[in-house]
């Protein structure tokens, strides 16, 4: 049975409200505000270490634990948590699963903000941000946990992009030549950035720059919803209106609402969607893909929050095509960036990632199906609201030591 826009909106609102209430509950808030590790006390021969450092196989993690222990930042007798570190937070796995559903849904619905929402989960909802910051800016553990958060975000976005790309492809809502051009440009950026920045970014710096990019994006997108900006995107508006009318008449799965490639050349690619013709120069998305991938790898996100404005602004795609095409391009960058991070020794916490990936599968499958019931402008407004709230919070947190939540 197909959900009406109202019922669909209520369903997603209830799900999001449930997750937020759980995240800010007193018990969880106390865990975030007072995260482990507690300062190590003087050596106590009566205590038995919960972790044998010789059993740690990841060399970077072993060195970080040893350095933190020597500085009195870790009590080796404490119970292990995130990454198997004594005294680290233990994430509620049910909460992690629910949050991952939200991450998968938002990314697959608008082609962006999966990495941003994954970051919000890992940094704030699960308390890993305060844990990283508790070690101090110069400690290896601070940078290791920050890098682990970055690559964990990308695991979620990469999985979501894989699933949603497949679903959008079956629905005929991916501009494949455009996605390939963006993906080609992203390869270099996704390789260089992890190599240059890994192990060099403190948590506070990461959060501050993260907030600046997201807040700037929100301002750009807000301008895009004005009458003046929308008047410049007549093709996107016509195509979006035609698709919405086809959805109402239950004909959105026909060939008329699938992308039709007309011409592919070195200087111009032409295609149509819902009877509206589009074209672009392949060199533009290649350059844009490189820039977006470099920024995304630095922030530890998918880059869809930058790709979507490129697709809706430069190529005038409606959101119905921008989401799927962005997801396809993000997939290329995520596979490359994750491989580079992990080959260089950045660890991930597989028990948490495994649970989150299950939630990602659910959310990513629902997004492409349900997004057709939201008007194009609603998708953009969801995007903008999230951008402002997240951006302001992390700018305050990273540069001023303040926070909204």
N, C-alpha and C positions, 0 to 999 in steps of 0.2 A: 504494500500500500504506500502510495506517495504522500509525503508530509506536505501540508500547506506551509507557506512562508511563516505564518504566525506560530503554528505548532512546532515547526523546526527551530525558530528563534527561541521559543520557550524552552525546548529541550536542551539546546546548547547553553542557555542562560543558567538553567538549573545545574548542569554539569559543572560549569565554571564556578558558580557560587559555592557548590559543595567543595570543590578543590580549594578555593580561597579560604573558606571558613575553617577547613582542616588545617591549612597552612598557618593561619594566624591564631589557632587555638592556644590557650595558655600553656599547655604542656609542651607543644611544639615550639612555641615562642621562647620558652625558657631554655629549651635545648639549643636554639639558635643563638640567643643572647649570651649564653654561658657555655660555649662549645669547649670540647677538650682540645688541646691537651692541658692538664693542670701542670704547673711547674713541678719538675722532678724534685723530690726531697733528697736529703743526704742518703748515702748508700745504706740500705737496710738489709742485712744478711738474712732476715726472716722472710723477705719477699722473694717469690719465685718469678722470674721474668715470664711474661705471657708470650713473648716472641724470642725465638733464637735467631739472632741476626745472621747466622751462617746459613739459615734456610731461605733467606731472601735471594731470589735468583736475578732480579733486576738490579744491575749494578748502580744505576743512577738512584734508585730508591734506597738501596743499602747505604750509599754514601750520605744521602740526605738524612736518614734515620740516625746514623752514627754521629753526624754533625749536630743534629738537634739534641741527641742524648748528651753529648759532650758539653753543650751549652745550657743544659738543665731545662730544656724545653719539652722533653719527653720522659715520662715515667714508664720504663720498660715492663713494669709489673702490671700496668693497666690493661684492660681488655682491648683487643684489637678492633678496629673499625674500618673506615674507608681506606682502601689500598693495603689493608692488613697492618696499619700503623697503630701501635699501642696508644690508647686514649683518643683516637680519631672518632668523629661522629658516626653513629650507626643510623643509616637512613631507613625510615619506615617504607617498606617495600610496597604496601598497598597504596600509599600516597604517591610513590614513584610511578606505579602503574597508571594511576588516574591522571597524573600530570603528563605522562607520556602520550596518553590518548589526546589530550588537549594540544600538545606540541604537534602531533601528527595531523590533527584536524586543521589547525590554523595554517600549517605549511602547505598542505595539499589543497586547501580551499583558495588561498590567495597567492601561492607560489613563493611565500616568504615568511619571515618571522619565526620559522621553526627553530633556527639556531638561537635567536633572541630569547624565545620562550624556554628553550632548553637551558640557556645560560641563567635565566631568572630562577629556574628550578634548582640547578646545581649551586648557584651562588647564595640565593636568599631562602628559598623554600626548604632546601635540605641542610642549610647551615654551613656549607663547605667554604663559602667566601670568608666568613668570620674565622673559620679554622685556619685557612691559609694566612690571613692577615695576622693571626695571633703569634706567628713565628717571627715577625719583624721583617722589614724590607730586605735586609742583607742575607737572610738565611736561605740555603739551598732548598729547604722544605717548602718555603713560601712559593718559590718559582716552580718547583716540581708539581705541587698541587694545582697551581694556576695553569700550567701546561696540561695537566691531566683533565682539568675542567674543560679546557679548550678542545681537546681531542674527543672527550666524551660527548660534548655538544655535537661535534661533527659526525660521530657514529649515529646519533639519533637522526640528524638531518639527512645523512647519506642514505639511511634505510628508508626514511619517509620519501625521499626523492625517487628512490628506486621503485617503490610501490606505486606512488602517485603518477610517476612517468608512464609506467605500464598501463595504468587505468586511463589516463588521459589519452594515451596512444590508441587504445581500443575505442575511445569515444571520438577520435579524429580531431582532437583539440591541441595538437602540438605542431608548431611550425618547425619541422625537422631541420631544414637548411639553416634557419636562424639559430636553433639550439646547438647545431654542430659548430657553427662559427663562434658562438659564445664559448662553447666547451674547448675549442682549439686554443683560444686566447687564454683560457683559465689554466691550462696545463703549466705554463711557465710560472705564473704567479703563485700557484699552489705548491710548487716545488721550492721556489726561492725563499718565500716568506718564512716557512717553518725552519729552514736551515739558518736563516739570518737571526731570527728572534727567539728560538727555543733556548730556555734556560737564562734568558736575559730580561724578562718582563716580570716585574713584581705585581702582586695582586691589585694593589691600589692604582698603579698606573694603568693596568689592563681595564679596570672598571671605569676609570675616568674617560679614557679614549673611547671605550665602548659606548658610554652615554652620549658623548659628543656626536658620534656618527649617527646614532639612532635618533637623537633630537633634531639634528639637521635634516634627516630624512623626513621626519614628521612635518617640518616646516615646508619642505618641498611638496609633499603630498597634499598638504592643506591648500597650498596655492593651486594645485591641480584640480581641486574640486570647485574652484570659483567659476563663475559664468565666463569670465574672460579666457581662462585656461581651457575650459571645456569647449569653447567655441572654436579653438584651434585644433580640436581633435574630432572633426566631423566624421571621419571614417570609423573611428573607434565607437563613437556614439551610435552611428547607423548600424554597425555590425552587432553591437550589444543589444540594441532595440530589436533587431530582427531575430536574434537568438532567444531573447526573452519571450517574444511572441510565439516562436516555434515551441518553446517549452510549455507555454500555456495551452497550446493546441495539441500537445503530446506528439510533436513531430521532430523533437530535438535530436533524435538518434538517426535521422535520415541523412542521405548523402549531401543534401543542401546545407546542412549545418556542420559539415566536416571540412577541414582545411583542404583546399585544392591547389596543388603546386602547378603553376603555369609555365615558368621559365626559370632556369638556374644558370647563371653566368658568373664570370669573375668580377664583373662590375655591377651587376644588378640581378636580384632574385625577385620574381613576381609570384604572388599567390592570391587566393580569394577565400573569403569566409562569409557565409550567409549572404552571398551575392555582392559583397563589397570587395574591391580590388586593393591590394597592398603591395608595396615593394620596398626594398632596402639595398644598400651597398654592403656586401659581405665584410669589407675592411672595417667598418664602424663597429659591429659587434665583436670582431676579433680583438680590437684594441680595448673595447669596453670590458670584454671578458677577462683580459689580463689585469686591468685595474681592479675590477670587482673581486677577482680571486685573491689578489695580493692583500686587499683590505680584509676580506673574509677570513683568510688564513690567520692574519694577525689577531683578529678578534675572536677566532675560534667559533665562527658561525658559518652558515651556508652561503651567504651572499645574496640570497633571494631578495632581501630588503633593499638591495641596491640594483639588482637585475630588473625587478618589476618596474621601478621608475624609468629605467632605460627602455624597456619594452613598451611601456604605455606612453612614454614621452617622445622618444626618438622615432620609433617605428609605428606609433599610434595604435598598438594592439589593444583590443578590449581586454578586460581582466579575465574573461573566459578563455582567452588564448595565452595571456601572459602567465597565468598560473602554471599551466602544463609545460610551456616552453621554458620557463624559469626553472622548474623542477628538473627537467632533462639536463639543462646546462649545469645546475648545481651538482648533480650526480657526478659529473666528470671531475669537477673541482674537489669534491669530498673524497672520492676514491684516492686521488693523487695526494691530497693534504694529509689524510689519515695515514697512508702508507709512509709518507716522509716523517711524520711525527713519531710513529711507532718504531720505524727503522732506526731512529736516533735515540731510542731508549725511553721515551715517555710512556709511563705505565697507565693502564686503565683498570678500573675495578669491575671485573666481569660479573660478579653477582648482581650488582646494581644495573649495569648495562644490559644484562640479559632480561631482567624484569622490564626495563624501560623499552627495550626493543619489541616486547610483546604488546605493550600499549601503543607503540608507534604503528604497528601493523594494523591495529583496530582503527585508530584515528585516521591513518593515511588512506585506508580503503573507503572510509565514510566521506572524506572531504570532497573528492571529485563527484560523487553521487549527489551529495546534499547541496553543493555550491550552486547548482543550477536553480535552486529555489530562492537564492538571495539576489536581488538586483545588483547590477554592476557597481552602482554608487554606494550601496551598503557595504560591499566588500572593501571598497576604498576607505570608507569611514571607520570600519573595524581596524583596518591597518593604521590609520592616523591616530586613533585614540590610544592604541597600544604603544605606538612610537613615542608619543608625548609623555605618557606615564612612565614608561621604562627609561626613556632618555633623561628626563629631569631627575629621576631617582638616582641613576648611576653617575650623572655629572656631580650632583651634590655629594654622593658617597665617595667618589674617587678623588675629588679636588678640594672638598670642604669638610669632609668627615661628618656629613649629615646624611639623612635618609628619609624617604617618605614612608617606608615600611621596614 
